[in-house]
């Protein structure tokens, strides 16, 4: 798991964190699944989300697809965002 604390999640920090994560893992996944925060997604949508221009350029540079998680669909999020087992579910 890659974790990088930041004081603000502005566009610069968002981009730098992605580049650092790609370096940490030694590559880029075929698909990125971000939440619908403004630094990544300008307008959420099931079939045609509008990706933030800077984030779209980063994805194009690294040859990856940005496929934002659907709102209120926690199972869309990558498993790494759910590292702790929920003991209340058994």
PDB file of N, CA, C and O in Angstrom:
ATOM      1  N   UNK A   1       0.842  -1.162   0.000  1.00  0.00           N
ATOM      2  CA  UNK A   1       0.000   0.000   0.000  1.00  0.00           C
ATOM      3  C   UNK A   1       0.896   1.237   0.000  1.00  0.00           C
ATOM      4  O   UNK A   1       1.907   1.281   0.700  1.00  0.00           O
ATOM      5  N   UNK A   2       0.521   2.223  -0.780  1.00  0.00           N
ATOM      6  CA  UNK A   2       1.244   3.492  -0.834  1.00  0.00           C
ATOM      7  C   UNK A   2       0.398   4.550  -0.135  1.00  0.00           C
ATOM      8  O   UNK A   2      -0.780   4.717  -0.450  1.00  0.00           O
ATOM      9  N   UNK A   3       0.999   5.262   0.811  1.00  0.00           N
ATOM     10  CA  UNK A   3       0.304   6.329   1.529  1.00  0.00           C
ATOM     11  C   UNK A   3       1.215   7.552   1.529  1.00  0.00           C
ATOM     12  O   UNK A   3       2.397   7.452   1.861  1.00  0.00           O
ATOM     13  N   UNK A   4       0.670   8.694   1.160  1.00  0.00           N
ATOM     14  CA  UNK A   4       1.427   9.946   1.200  1.00  0.00           C
ATOM     15  C   UNK A   4       0.537  11.018   1.810  1.00  0.00           C
ATOM     16  O   UNK A   4      -0.370  11.519   1.146  1.00  0.00           O
ATOM     17  N   UNK A   5       0.786  11.377   3.067  1.00  0.00           N
ATOM     18  CA  UNK A   5       0.003  12.454   3.689  1.00  0.00           C
ATOM     19  C   UNK A   5       0.341  13.801   3.045  1.00  0.00           C
ATOM     20  O   UNK A   5       1.499  14.075   2.731  1.00  0.00           O
ATOM     21  N   UNK A   6      -0.660  14.617   2.856  1.00  0.00           N
ATOM     22  CA  UNK A   6      -0.468  15.961   2.318  1.00  0.00           C
ATOM     23  C   UNK A   6      -1.297  16.941   3.142  1.00  0.00           C
ATOM     24  O   UNK A   6      -2.281  16.557   3.775  1.00  0.00           O
ATOM     25  N   UNK A   7      -0.896  18.192   3.127  1.00  0.00           N
ATOM     26  CA  UNK A   7      -1.626  19.215   3.878  1.00  0.00           C
ATOM     27  C   UNK A   7      -2.840  19.728   3.115  1.00  0.00           C
ATOM     28  O   UNK A   7      -3.805  20.198   3.718  1.00  0.00           O
ATOM     29  N   UNK A   8      -2.792  19.638   1.804  1.00  0.00           N
ATOM     30  CA  UNK A   8      -3.909  20.071   0.967  1.00  0.00           C
ATOM     31  C   UNK A   8      -3.999  19.142  -0.239  1.00  0.00           C
ATOM     32  O   UNK A   8      -2.984  18.658  -0.740  1.00  0.00           O
ATOM     33  N   UNK A   9      -5.210  18.902  -0.694  1.00  0.00           N
ATOM     34  CA  UNK A   9      -5.369  18.031  -1.852  1.00  0.00           C
ATOM     35  C   UNK A   9      -5.715  18.898  -3.068  1.00  0.00           C
ATOM     36  O   UNK A   9      -6.774  18.750  -3.678  1.00  0.00           O
ATOM     37  N   UNK A  10      -4.787  19.808  -3.400  1.00  0.00           N
ATOM     38  CA  UNK A  10      -4.980  20.617  -4.595  1.00  0.00           C
ATOM     39  C   UNK A  10      -4.477  19.848  -5.812  1.00  0.00           C
ATOM     40  O   UNK A  10      -3.980  18.730  -5.682  1.00  0.00           O
ATOM     41  N   UNK A  11      -4.606  20.441  -6.983  1.00  0.00           N
ATOM     42  CA  UNK A  11      -4.247  19.748  -8.220  1.00  0.00           C
ATOM     43  C   UNK A  11      -2.773  19.338  -8.238  1.00  0.00           C
ATOM     44  O   UNK A  11      -2.436  18.246  -8.694  1.00  0.00           O
ATOM     45  N   UNK A  12      -1.921  20.190  -7.754  1.00  0.00           N
ATOM     46  CA  UNK A  12      -0.489  19.878  -7.740  1.00  0.00           C
ATOM     47  C   UNK A  12      -0.193  18.670  -6.851  1.00  0.00           C
ATOM     48  O   UNK A  12       0.519  17.753  -7.259  1.00  0.00           O
ATOM     49  N   UNK A  13      -0.741  18.673  -5.636  1.00  0.00           N
ATOM     50  CA  UNK A  13      -0.521  17.553  -4.713  1.00  0.00           C
ATOM     51  C   UNK A  13      -1.101  16.259  -5.283  1.00  0.00           C
ATOM     52  O   UNK A  13      -0.477  15.202  -5.194  1.00  0.00           O
ATOM     53  N   UNK A  14      -2.295  16.347  -5.870  1.00  0.00           N
ATOM     54  CA  UNK A  14      -2.954  15.185  -6.473  1.00  0.00           C
ATOM     55  C   UNK A  14      -2.064  14.545  -7.543  1.00  0.00           C
ATOM     56  O   UNK A  14      -1.867  13.330  -7.570  1.00  0.00           O
ATOM     57  N   UNK A  15      -1.539  15.391  -8.412  1.00  0.00           N
ATOM     58  CA  UNK A  15      -0.677  14.906  -9.490  1.00  0.00           C
ATOM     59  C   UNK A  15       0.632  14.348  -8.943  1.00  0.00           C
ATOM     60  O   UNK A  15       1.060  13.264  -9.340  1.00  0.00           O
ATOM     61  N   UNK A  16       1.264  15.077  -8.040  1.00  0.00           N
ATOM     62  CA  UNK A  16       2.534  14.618  -7.467  1.00  0.00           C
ATOM     63  C   UNK A  16       2.363  13.303  -6.716  1.00  0.00           C
ATOM     64  O   UNK A  16       3.240  12.442  -6.779  1.00  0.00           O
ATOM     65  N   UNK A  17       1.261  13.137  -6.014  1.00  0.00           N
ATOM     66  CA  UNK A  17       1.012  11.880  -5.297  1.00  0.00           C
ATOM     67  C   UNK A  17       0.854  10.712  -6.266  1.00  0.00           C
ATOM     68  O   UNK A  17       1.337   9.612  -5.998  1.00  0.00           O
ATOM     69  N   UNK A  18       0.189  10.943  -7.373  1.00  0.00           N
ATOM     70  CA  UNK A  18       0.053   9.885  -8.374  1.00  0.00           C
ATOM     71  C   UNK A  18       1.408   9.500  -8.960  1.00  0.00           C
ATOM     72  O   UNK A  18       1.719   8.315  -9.083  1.00  0.00           O
ATOM     73  N   UNK A  19       2.206  10.492  -9.318  1.00  0.00           N
ATOM     74  CA  UNK A  19       3.526  10.211  -9.884  1.00  0.00           C
ATOM     75  C   UNK A  19       4.377   9.450  -8.870  1.00  0.00           C
ATOM     76  O   UNK A  19       5.073   8.501  -9.233  1.00  0.00           O
ATOM     77  N   UNK A  20       4.328   9.860  -7.600  1.00  0.00           N
ATOM     78  CA  UNK A  20       5.091   9.167  -6.551  1.00  0.00           C
ATOM     79  C   UNK A  20       4.601   7.732  -6.369  1.00  0.00           C
ATOM     80  O   UNK A  20       5.407   6.827  -6.154  1.00  0.00           O
ATOM     81  N   UNK A  21       3.296   7.517  -6.452  1.00  0.00           N
ATOM     82  CA  UNK A  21       2.741   6.159  -6.323  1.00  0.00           C
ATOM     83  C   UNK A  21       3.176   5.290  -7.498  1.00  0.00           C
ATOM     84  O   UNK A  21       3.542   4.130  -7.311  1.00  0.00           O
ATOM     85  N   UNK A  22       3.138   5.843  -8.703  1.00  0.00           N
ATOM     86  CA  UNK A  22       3.571   5.083  -9.875  1.00  0.00           C
ATOM     87  C   UNK A  22       5.034   4.680  -9.724  1.00  0.00           C
ATOM     88  O   UNK A  22       5.419   3.560 -10.061  1.00  0.00           O
ATOM     89  N   UNK A  23       5.841   5.604  -9.215  1.00  0.00           N
ATOM     90  CA  UNK A  23       7.265   5.313  -8.989  1.00  0.00           C
ATOM     91  C   UNK A  23       7.422   4.238  -7.915  1.00  0.00           C
ATOM     92  O   UNK A  23       8.218   3.313  -8.080  1.00  0.00           O
ATOM     93  N   UNK A  24       6.679   4.348  -6.827  1.00  0.00           N
ATOM     94  CA  UNK A  24       6.734   3.392  -5.724  1.00  0.00           C
ATOM     95  C   UNK A  24       6.416   1.979  -6.201  1.00  0.00           C
ATOM     96  O   UNK A  24       7.097   1.021  -5.835  1.00  0.00           O
ATOM     97  N   UNK A  25       5.367   1.858  -7.028  1.00  0.00           N
ATOM     98  CA  UNK A  25       4.960   0.544  -7.515  1.00  0.00           C
ATOM     99  C   UNK A  25       5.726   0.088  -8.747  1.00  0.00           C
ATOM    100  O   UNK A  25       5.598  -1.060  -9.173  1.00  0.00           O
ATOM    101  N   UNK A  26       6.516   0.978  -9.315  1.00  0.00           N
ATOM    102  CA  UNK A  26       7.297   0.609 -10.485  1.00  0.00           C
ATOM    103  C   UNK A  26       6.469   0.477 -11.749  1.00  0.00           C
ATOM    104  O   UNK A  26       6.838  -0.261 -12.662  1.00  0.00           O
ATOM    105  N   UNK A  27       5.358   1.182 -11.807  1.00  0.00           N
ATOM    106  CA  UNK A  27       4.508   1.135 -12.993  1.00  0.00           C
ATOM    107  C   UNK A  27       3.141   1.700 -12.703  1.00  0.00           C
ATOM    108  O   UNK A  27       2.886   2.239 -11.626  1.00  0.00           O
ATOM    109  N   UNK A  28       2.266   1.570 -13.679  1.00  0.00           N
ATOM    110  CA  UNK A  28       0.925   2.137 -13.605  1.00  0.00           C
ATOM    111  C   UNK A  28      -0.084   1.045 -13.926  1.00  0.00           C
ATOM    112  O   UNK A  28       0.133   0.234 -14.826  1.00  0.00           O
ATOM    113  N   UNK A  29      -1.180   1.027 -13.192  1.00  0.00           N
ATOM    114  CA  UNK A  29      -2.233   0.056 -13.495  1.00  0.00           C
ATOM    115  C   UNK A  29      -2.942   0.465 -14.785  1.00  0.00           C
ATOM    116  O   UNK A  29      -2.824   1.607 -15.230  1.00  0.00           O
ATOM    117  N   UNK A  30      -3.660  -0.450 -15.368  1.00  0.00           N
ATOM    118  CA  UNK A  30      -4.379  -0.175 -16.610  1.00  0.00           C
ATOM    119  C   UNK A  30      -5.559   0.773 -16.382  1.00  0.00           C
ATOM    120  O   UNK A  30      -6.014   1.443 -17.309  1.00  0.00           O
ATOM    121  N   UNK A  31      -6.049   0.823 -15.139  1.00  0.00           N
ATOM    122  CA  UNK A  31      -7.219   1.637 -14.825  1.00  0.00           C
ATOM    123  C   UNK A  31      -7.063   2.275 -13.457  1.00  0.00           C
ATOM    124  O   UNK A  31      -6.670   1.606 -12.502  1.00  0.00           O
ATOM    125  N   UNK A  32      -7.368   3.563 -13.353  1.00  0.00           N
ATOM    126  CA  UNK A  32      -7.392   4.278 -12.088  1.00  0.00           C
ATOM    127  C   UNK A  32      -8.847   4.496 -11.705  1.00  0.00           C
ATOM    128  O   UNK A  32      -9.655   4.898 -12.542  1.00  0.00           O
ATOM    129  N   UNK A  33      -9.190   4.232 -10.441  1.00  0.00           N
ATOM    130  CA  UNK A  33     -10.575   4.366  -9.975  1.00  0.00           C
ATOM    131  C   UNK A  33     -10.604   5.360  -8.815  1.00  0.00           C
ATOM    132  O   UNK A  33     -10.588   4.963  -7.650  1.00  0.00           O
ATOM    133  N   UNK A  34     -10.646   6.658  -9.139  1.00  0.00           N
ATOM    134  CA  UNK A  34     -10.697   7.660  -8.066  1.00  0.00           C
ATOM    135  C   UNK A  34     -12.121   7.903  -7.589  1.00  0.00           C
ATOM    136  O   UNK A  34     -13.089   7.539  -8.257  1.00  0.00           O
ATOM    137  N   UNK A  35     -12.229   8.532  -6.410  1.00  0.00           N
ATOM    138  CA  UNK A  35     -13.515   9.075  -5.988  1.00  0.00           C
ATOM    139  C   UNK A  35     -13.826  10.231  -6.933  1.00  0.00           C
ATOM    140  O   UNK A  35     -13.016  10.563  -7.798  1.00  0.00           O
ATOM    141  N   UNK A  36     -14.963  10.826  -6.775  1.00  0.00           N
ATOM    142  CA  UNK A  36     -15.358  11.922  -7.654  1.00  0.00           C
ATOM    143  C   UNK A  36     -14.953  13.295  -7.107  1.00  0.00           C
ATOM    144  O   UNK A  36     -15.741  14.238  -7.170  1.00  0.00           O
ATOM    145  N   UNK A  37     -13.746  13.414  -6.576  1.00  0.00           N
ATOM    146  CA  UNK A  37     -13.298  14.702  -6.077  1.00  0.00           C
ATOM    147  C   UNK A  37     -12.902  15.596  -7.247  1.00  0.00           C
ATOM    148  O   UNK A  37     -12.506  15.106  -8.304  1.00  0.00           O
ATOM    149  N   UNK A  38     -13.011  16.912  -7.053  1.00  0.00           N
ATOM    150  CA  UNK A  38     -12.805  17.871  -8.145  1.00  0.00           C
ATOM    151  C   UNK A  38     -11.405  17.826  -8.748  1.00  0.00           C
ATOM    152  O   UNK A  38     -11.249  18.149  -9.925  1.00  0.00           O
ATOM    153  N   UNK A  39     -10.399  17.444  -8.003  1.00  0.00           N
ATOM    154  CA  UNK A  39      -9.058  17.376  -8.574  1.00  0.00           C
ATOM    155  C   UNK A  39      -8.917  16.235  -9.570  1.00  0.00           C
ATOM    156  O   UNK A  39      -7.940  16.181 -10.318  1.00  0.00           O
ATOM    157  N   UNK A  40      -9.873  15.331  -9.587  1.00  0.00           N
ATOM    158  CA  UNK A  40      -9.836  14.223 -10.528  1.00  0.00           C
ATOM    159  C   UNK A  40     -10.983  14.225 -11.528  1.00  0.00           C
ATOM    160  O   UNK A  40     -10.798  13.886 -12.697  1.00  0.00           O
ATOM    161  N   UNK A  41     -12.165  14.607 -11.064  1.00  0.00           N
ATOM    162  CA  UNK A  41     -13.360  14.506 -11.899  1.00  0.00           C
ATOM    163  C   UNK A  41     -14.141  15.825 -11.850  1.00  0.00           C
ATOM    164  O   UNK A  41     -14.578  16.259 -10.784  1.00  0.00           O
ATOM    165  N   UNK A  42     -14.306  16.449 -13.008  1.00  0.00           N
ATOM    166  CA  UNK A  42     -15.068  17.697 -13.062  1.00  0.00           C
ATOM    167  C   UNK A  42     -16.567  17.447 -12.948  1.00  0.00           C
ATOM    168  O   UNK A  42     -17.271  18.193 -12.267  1.00  0.00           O
ATOM    169  N   UNK A  43     -17.062  16.395 -13.614  1.00  0.00           N
ATOM    170  CA  UNK A  43     -18.492  16.082 -13.585  1.00  0.00           C
ATOM    171  C   UNK A  43     -18.673  14.568 -13.592  1.00  0.00           C
ATOM    172  O   UNK A  43     -18.368  13.913 -14.588  1.00  0.00           O
ATOM    173  N   UNK A  44     -19.168  14.007 -12.487  1.00  0.00           N
ATOM    174  CA  UNK A  44     -19.400  12.565 -12.448  1.00  0.00           C
ATOM    175  C   UNK A  44     -20.471  12.152 -13.448  1.00  0.00           C
ATOM    176  O   UNK A  44     -21.343  12.946 -13.803  1.00  0.00           O
ATOM    177  N   UNK A  45     -20.399  10.936 -13.888  1.00  0.00           N
ATOM    178  CA  UNK A  45     -21.411  10.413 -14.793  1.00  0.00           C
ATOM    179  C   UNK A  45     -21.171   8.936 -15.010  1.00  0.00           C
ATOM    180  O   UNK A  45     -20.026   8.489 -15.077  1.00  0.00           O
ATOM    181  N   UNK A  46     -22.245   8.179 -15.118  1.00  0.00           N
ATOM    182  CA  UNK A  46     -22.133   6.738 -15.277  1.00  0.00           C
ATOM    183  C   UNK A  46     -21.479   6.362 -16.603  1.00  0.00           C
ATOM    184  O   UNK A  46     -20.596   5.505 -16.638  1.00  0.00           O
ATOM    185  N   UNK A  47     -21.905   6.995 -17.690  1.00  0.00           N
ATOM    186  CA  UNK A  47     -21.392   6.613 -18.998  1.00  0.00           C
ATOM    187  C   UNK A  47     -20.374   7.586 -19.580  1.00  0.00           C
ATOM    188  O   UNK A  47     -19.553   7.189 -20.408  1.00  0.00           O
ATOM    189  N   UNK A  48     -20.409   8.840 -19.169  1.00  0.00           N
ATOM    190  CA  UNK A  48     -19.510   9.826 -19.736  1.00  0.00           C
ATOM    191  C   UNK A  48     -19.049  10.836 -18.689  1.00  0.00           C
ATOM    192  O   UNK A  48     -19.401  12.013 -18.770  1.00  0.00           O
ATOM    193  N   UNK A  49     -18.265  10.388 -17.703  1.00  0.00           N
ATOM    194  CA  UNK A  49     -17.781  11.348 -16.706  1.00  0.00           C
ATOM    195  C   UNK A  49     -16.800  12.320 -17.361  1.00  0.00           C
ATOM    196  O   UNK A  49     -16.078  11.954 -18.290  1.00  0.00           O
ATOM    197  N   UNK A  50     -16.780  13.543 -16.876  1.00  0.00           N
ATOM    198  CA  UNK A  50     -15.840  14.547 -17.377  1.00  0.00           C
ATOM    199  C   UNK A  50     -14.643  14.583 -16.441  1.00  0.00           C
ATOM    200  O   UNK A  50     -14.745  15.045 -15.304  1.00  0.00           O
ATOM    201  N   UNK A  51     -13.519  14.095 -16.920  1.00  0.00           N
ATOM    202  CA  UNK A  51     -12.292  14.018 -16.125  1.00  0.00           C
ATOM    203  C   UNK A  51     -11.601  15.381 -16.140  1.00  0.00           C
ATOM    204  O   UNK A  51     -11.543  16.038 -17.180  1.00  0.00           O
ATOM    205  N   UNK A  52     -11.080  15.804 -14.995  1.00  0.00           N
ATOM    206  CA  UNK A  52     -10.323  17.046 -14.893  1.00  0.00           C
ATOM    207  C   UNK A  52      -9.206  17.033 -15.929  1.00  0.00           C
ATOM    208  O   UNK A  52      -8.543  16.010 -16.100  1.00  0.00           O
ATOM    209  N   UNK A  53      -8.985  18.143 -16.622  1.00  0.00           N
ATOM    210  CA  UNK A  53      -8.024  18.209 -17.718  1.00  0.00           C
ATOM    211  C   UNK A  53      -6.620  17.778 -17.289  1.00  0.00           C
ATOM    212  O   UNK A  53      -5.975  16.991 -17.983  1.00  0.00           O
ATOM    213  N   UNK A  54      -6.154  18.277 -16.174  1.00  0.00           N
ATOM    214  CA  UNK A  54      -4.809  17.923 -15.701  1.00  0.00           C
ATOM    215  C   UNK A  54      -4.700  16.423 -15.413  1.00  0.00           C
ATOM    216  O   UNK A  54      -3.694  15.790 -15.735  1.00  0.00           O
ATOM    217  N   UNK A  55      -5.749  15.866 -14.804  1.00  0.00           N
ATOM    218  CA  UNK A  55      -5.753  14.437 -14.481  1.00  0.00           C
ATOM    219  C   UNK A  55      -5.840  13.600 -15.759  1.00  0.00           C
ATOM    220  O   UNK A  55      -5.207  12.549 -15.867  1.00  0.00           O
ATOM    221  N   UNK A  56      -6.627  14.074 -16.720  1.00  0.00           N
ATOM    222  CA  UNK A  56      -6.725  13.377 -18.011  1.00  0.00           C
ATOM    223  C   UNK A  56      -5.375  13.380 -18.723  1.00  0.00           C
ATOM    224  O   UNK A  56      -4.994  12.382 -19.335  1.00  0.00           O
ATOM    225  N   UNK A  57      -4.655  14.489 -18.648  1.00  0.00           N
ATOM    226  CA  UNK A  57      -3.325  14.565 -19.263  1.00  0.00           C
ATOM    227  C   UNK A  57      -2.347  13.622 -18.577  1.00  0.00           C
ATOM    228  O   UNK A  57      -1.531  12.983 -19.242  1.00  0.00           O
ATOM    229  N   UNK A  58      -2.420  13.529 -17.254  1.00  0.00           N
ATOM    230  CA  UNK A  58      -1.569  12.593 -16.513  1.00  0.00           C
ATOM    231  C   UNK A  58      -1.863  11.163 -16.962  1.00  0.00           C
ATOM    232  O   UNK A  58      -0.943  10.387 -17.223  1.00  0.00           O
ATOM    233  N   UNK A  59      -3.151  10.817 -17.049  1.00  0.00           N
ATOM    234  CA  UNK A  59      -3.548   9.469 -17.466  1.00  0.00           C
ATOM    235  C   UNK A  59      -3.076   9.175 -18.886  1.00  0.00           C
ATOM    236  O   UNK A  59      -2.593   8.079 -19.170  1.00  0.00           O
ATOM    237  N   UNK A  60      -3.216  10.143 -19.768  1.00  0.00           N
ATOM    238  CA  UNK A  60      -2.781   9.946 -21.147  1.00  0.00           C
ATOM    239  C   UNK A  60      -1.265   9.750 -21.211  1.00  0.00           C
ATOM    240  O   UNK A  60      -0.772   8.886 -21.935  1.00  0.00           O
ATOM    241  N   UNK A  61      -0.539  10.556 -20.450  1.00  0.00           N
ATOM    242  CA  UNK A  61       0.919  10.439 -20.422  1.00  0.00           C
ATOM    243  C   UNK A  61       1.369   9.042 -19.980  1.00  0.00           C
ATOM    244  O   UNK A  61       2.312   8.476 -20.533  1.00  0.00           O
ATOM    245  N   UNK A  62       0.678   8.498 -18.976  1.00  0.00           N
ATOM    246  CA  UNK A  62       1.049   7.189 -18.438  1.00  0.00           C
ATOM    247  C   UNK A  62       0.314   6.028 -19.116  1.00  0.00           C
ATOM    248  O   UNK A  62       0.548   4.868 -18.776  1.00  0.00           O
ATOM    249  N   UNK A  63      -0.557   6.327 -20.057  1.00  0.00           N
ATOM    250  CA  UNK A  63      -1.258   5.276 -20.792  1.00  0.00           C
ATOM    251  C   UNK A  63      -2.229   4.482 -19.949  1.00  0.00           C
ATOM    252  O   UNK A  63      -2.286   3.257 -20.053  1.00  0.00           O
ATOM    253  N   UNK A  64      -2.998   5.168 -19.112  1.00  0.00           N
ATOM    254  CA  UNK A  64      -3.966   4.501 -18.246  1.00  0.00           C
ATOM    255  C   UNK A  64      -5.348   5.116 -18.415  1.00  0.00           C
ATOM    256  O   UNK A  64      -5.473   6.232 -18.921  1.00  0.00           O
ATOM    257  N   UNK A  65      -6.366   4.410 -18.004  1.00  0.00           N
ATOM    258  CA  UNK A  65      -7.750   4.854 -18.094  1.00  0.00           C
ATOM    259  C   UNK A  65      -8.207   5.345 -16.733  1.00  0.00           C
ATOM    260  O   UNK A  65      -7.895   4.729 -15.714  1.00  0.00           O
ATOM    261  N   UNK A  66      -8.945   6.451 -16.706  1.00  0.00           N
ATOM    262  CA  UNK A  66      -9.560   6.938 -15.472  1.00  0.00           C
ATOM    263  C   UNK A  66     -11.027   6.533 -15.510  1.00  0.00           C
ATOM    264  O   UNK A  66     -11.772   6.968 -16.388  1.00  0.00           O
ATOM    265  N   UNK A  67     -11.439   5.709 -14.567  1.00  0.00           N
ATOM    266  CA  UNK A  67     -12.822   5.230 -14.474  1.00  0.00           C
ATOM    267  C   UNK A  67     -13.327   5.521 -13.059  1.00  0.00           C
ATOM    268  O   UNK A  67     -13.219   4.664 -12.181  1.00  0.00           O
ATOM    269  N   UNK A  68     -13.876   6.717 -12.825  1.00  0.00           N
ATOM    270  CA  UNK A  68     -14.292   7.104 -11.476  1.00  0.00           C
ATOM    271  C   UNK A  68     -15.317   6.158 -10.865  1.00  0.00           C
ATOM    272  O   UNK A  68     -16.157   5.588 -11.561  1.00  0.00           O
ATOM    273  N   UNK A  69     -15.228   6.008  -9.550  1.00  0.00           N
ATOM    274  CA  UNK A  69     -16.219   5.209  -8.822  1.00  0.00           C
ATOM    275  C   UNK A  69     -17.572   5.899  -8.911  1.00  0.00           C
ATOM    276  O   UNK A  69     -17.649   7.128  -8.934  1.00  0.00           O
ATOM    277  N   UNK A  70     -18.626   5.117  -8.961  1.00  0.00           N
ATOM    278  CA  UNK A  70     -19.970   5.685  -8.961  1.00  0.00           C
ATOM    279  C   UNK A  70     -20.285   6.210  -7.567  1.00  0.00           C
ATOM    280  O   UNK A  70     -19.847   5.645  -6.565  1.00  0.00           O
ATOM    281  N   UNK A  71     -21.040   7.286  -7.516  1.00  0.00           N
ATOM    282  CA  UNK A  71     -21.447   7.858  -6.228  1.00  0.00           C
ATOM    283  C   UNK A  71     -22.281   6.846  -5.463  1.00  0.00           C
ATOM    284  O   UNK A  71     -23.138   6.173  -6.037  1.00  0.00           O
ATOM    285  N   UNK A  72     -22.029   6.741  -4.175  1.00  0.00           N
ATOM    286  CA  UNK A  72     -22.769   5.854  -3.269  1.00  0.00           C
ATOM    287  C   UNK A  72     -22.636   4.375  -3.628  1.00  0.00           C
ATOM    288  O   UNK A  72     -23.521   3.580  -3.311  1.00  0.00           O
ATOM    289  N   UNK A  73     -21.539   4.004  -4.285  1.00  0.00           N
ATOM    290  CA  UNK A  73     -21.281   2.598  -4.624  1.00  0.00           C
ATOM    291  C   UNK A  73     -19.912   2.204  -4.089  1.00  0.00           C
ATOM    292  O   UNK A  73     -18.953   2.142  -4.859  1.00  0.00           O
ATOM    293  N   UNK A  74     -19.793   1.934  -2.781  1.00  0.00           N
ATOM    294  CA  UNK A  74     -18.486   1.668  -2.180  1.00  0.00           C
ATOM    295  C   UNK A  74     -17.753   0.469  -2.766  1.00  0.00           C
ATOM    296  O   UNK A  74     -16.526   0.407  -2.682  1.00  0.00           O
ATOM    297  N   UNK A  75     -18.462  -0.477  -3.352  1.00  0.00           N
ATOM    298  CA  UNK A  75     -17.790  -1.636  -3.935  1.00  0.00           C
ATOM    299  C   UNK A  75     -17.041  -1.277  -5.214  1.00  0.00           C
ATOM    300  O   UNK A  75     -16.230  -2.068  -5.695  1.00  0.00           O
ATOM    301  N   UNK A  76     -17.305  -0.086  -5.773  1.00  0.00           N
ATOM    302  CA  UNK A  76     -16.567   0.378  -6.948  1.00  0.00           C
ATOM    303  C   UNK A  76     -15.150   0.800  -6.587  1.00  0.00           C
ATOM    304  O   UNK A  76     -14.255   0.790  -7.432  1.00  0.00           O
ATOM    305  N   UNK A  77     -14.954   1.170  -5.327  1.00  0.00           N
ATOM    306  CA  UNK A  77     -13.645   1.660  -4.902  1.00  0.00           C
ATOM    307  C   UNK A  77     -12.641   0.521  -4.856  1.00  0.00           C
ATOM    308  O   UNK A  77     -12.995  -0.626  -4.581  1.00  0.00           O
ATOM    309  N   UNK A  78     -11.385   0.852  -5.129  1.00  0.00           N
ATOM    310  CA  UNK A  78     -10.350  -0.186  -5.051  1.00  0.00           C
ATOM    311  C   UNK A  78     -10.289  -0.806  -3.660  1.00  0.00           C
ATOM    312  O   UNK A  78     -10.548  -0.139  -2.658  1.00  0.00           O
ATOM    313  N   UNK A  79      -9.951  -2.060  -3.614  1.00  0.00           N
ATOM    314  CA  UNK A  79      -9.868  -2.785  -2.350  1.00  0.00           C
ATOM    315  C   UNK A  79      -8.871  -2.144  -1.378  1.00  0.00           C
ATOM    316  O   UNK A  79      -9.049  -2.246  -0.165  1.00  0.00           O
ATOM    317  N   UNK A  80      -7.841  -1.495  -1.883  1.00  0.00           N
ATOM    318  CA  UNK A  80      -6.834  -0.882  -1.017  1.00  0.00           C
ATOM    319  C   UNK A  80      -7.443   0.211  -0.142  1.00  0.00           C
ATOM    320  O   UNK A  80      -6.897   0.521   0.916  1.00  0.00           O
ATOM    321  N   UNK A  81      -8.553   0.796  -0.559  1.00  0.00           N
ATOM    322  CA  UNK A  81      -9.216   1.801   0.263  1.00  0.00           C
ATOM    323  C   UNK A  81     -10.025   1.172   1.383  1.00  0.00           C
ATOM    324  O   UNK A  81     -10.552   1.881   2.241  1.00  0.00           O
ATOM    325  N   UNK A  82     -10.128  -0.151   1.386  1.00  0.00           N
ATOM    326  CA  UNK A  82     -10.866  -0.874   2.422  1.00  0.00           C
ATOM    327  C   UNK A  82      -9.961  -1.926   3.061  1.00  0.00           C
ATOM    328  O   UNK A  82     -10.304  -3.109   3.054  1.00  0.00           O
ATOM    329  N   UNK A  83      -8.800  -1.520   3.622  1.00  0.00           N
ATOM    330  CA  UNK A  83      -7.848  -2.529   4.088  1.00  0.00           C
ATOM    331  C   UNK A  83      -8.242  -3.267   5.368  1.00  0.00           C
ATOM    332  O   UNK A  83      -7.708  -4.340   5.649  1.00  0.00           O
ATOM    333  N   UNK A  84      -9.159  -2.712   6.137  1.00  0.00           N
ATOM    334  CA  UNK A  84      -9.527  -3.345   7.400  1.00  0.00           C
ATOM    335  C   UNK A  84     -10.785  -4.176   7.229  1.00  0.00           C
ATOM    336  O   UNK A  84     -11.769  -3.714   6.652  1.00  0.00           O
ATOM    337  N   UNK A  85     -10.753  -5.394   7.728  1.00  0.00           N
ATOM    338  CA  UNK A  85     -11.915  -6.278   7.689  1.00  0.00           C
ATOM    339  C   UNK A  85     -12.975  -5.745   8.626  1.00  0.00           C
ATOM    340  O   UNK A  85     -12.662  -5.375   9.757  1.00  0.00           O
ATOM    341  N   UNK A  86     -14.216  -5.695   8.190  1.00  0.00           N
ATOM    342  CA  UNK A  86     -15.327  -5.240   9.007  1.00  0.00           C
ATOM    343  C   UNK A  86     -15.809  -6.426   9.851  1.00  0.00           C
ATOM    344  O   UNK A  86     -16.528  -7.294   9.356  1.00  0.00           O
ATOM    345  N   UNK A  87     -15.413  -6.454  11.110  1.00  0.00           N
ATOM    346  CA  UNK A  87     -15.740  -7.582  11.994  1.00  0.00           C
ATOM    347  C   UNK A  87     -17.226  -7.650  12.321  1.00  0.00           C
ATOM    348  O   UNK A  87     -17.719  -8.703  12.726  1.00  0.00           O
ATOM    349  N   UNK A  88     -17.935  -6.561  12.154  1.00  0.00           N
ATOM    350  CA  UNK A  88     -19.366  -6.579  12.482  1.00  0.00           C
ATOM    351  C   UNK A  88     -20.153  -7.402  11.459  1.00  0.00           C
ATOM    352  O   UNK A  88     -21.285  -7.804  11.728  1.00  0.00           O
ATOM    353  N   UNK A  89     -19.564  -7.651  10.296  1.00  0.00           N
ATOM    354  CA  UNK A  89     -20.259  -8.430   9.265  1.00  0.00           C
ATOM    355  C   UNK A  89     -19.929  -9.922   9.323  1.00  0.00           C
ATOM    356  O   UNK A  89     -20.512 -10.723   8.593  1.00  0.00           O
ATOM    357  N   UNK A  90     -18.995 -10.283  10.192  1.00  0.00           N
ATOM    358  CA  UNK A  90     -18.703 -11.707  10.359  1.00  0.00           C
ATOM    359  C   UNK A  90     -17.539 -12.204   9.663  1.00  0.00           C
ATOM    360  O   UNK A  90     -17.225 -13.391   9.752  1.00  0.00           O
TER     361      UNK A  90
END
